[in-house]
Structures are given as structure tokens and as C-alpha cells.
Amino acid sequence: MRYPESHEQGLSTSTGVVEAGCKVAIGTRLKRAGMHWTLHGSNAIIALRCCLLNGRFQDFWERRSQARAAIGGFSFGYLTARIVLDKSDTR
């Protein structure tokens, strides 16, 4: 990164804002007591959490439903997912 040029343009080169965002969006959801995650599971919940915090949660489900309809539906087999939003997930 070209720090001097960025500073001349008045741009921030600090990572603090990004790190704080990660702590709020990811850390508070994945690091609760007793939780263990697979890489696949953590990536999925992070995507849902970011959609929720960005106000795009409904868009996510609409796109997912459209994709499902386009391929004629699909089955999760033994897996049934239910998302429960508690008060800490609505920040």
C-alpha cells in the first residue's frame, strides 16, 4: 500500500474500523460459550449474520428461493435448518 499518497489524499490507512466490524459481526456470534464450528458452518452463519446486519437478510432468502425454484427445488436430506434471531442478533 502507498501510505504517503493515501495520507495526502486524506484517506485512512487504519484497520481499526474493519477490525471492530469483524469483532461485532463475527466474533460476537461465533464465540459464544460452548460453540464449536466447522469451516463450512462458520462461513454459512457469517454470511447470514452479515446479511442481517446490512439489512439484506430478506434479499438473501428471496435470491435463495429463486435459485431453488430454478433448479426444481432441492432437499437437505437429514438436515433441517431453523434460524432463531435473539436480541443480540438484531444489533
Steps between C-alpha positions, in 0.01 A plus 500: 500500500620850425451661841644847423281542191194378687565745784545787251154420362356500850430126493523289812745211509388380841353152540322579826158552345517172309626311805220643715245402235633145496481485878135611501377308195697181539659468841186562705307238301760226466674526835212439737543259787523137397484559125708295259493558125615323188645722229192440283260577784683812612511638145126442465408672827737790427329555164157499665615728782648752255179498296303566816722785617506658153123494471514248215370194682172491308688547170713196584197277551327630188807426284534159662135420430537608137809283458320207659200544269727524195650157568168344594560503872742297709509308821728531798447132579532456874585866563228744589607854574310746713633847563406653831588863544556602856539855626878498451456420127299814427776753571 
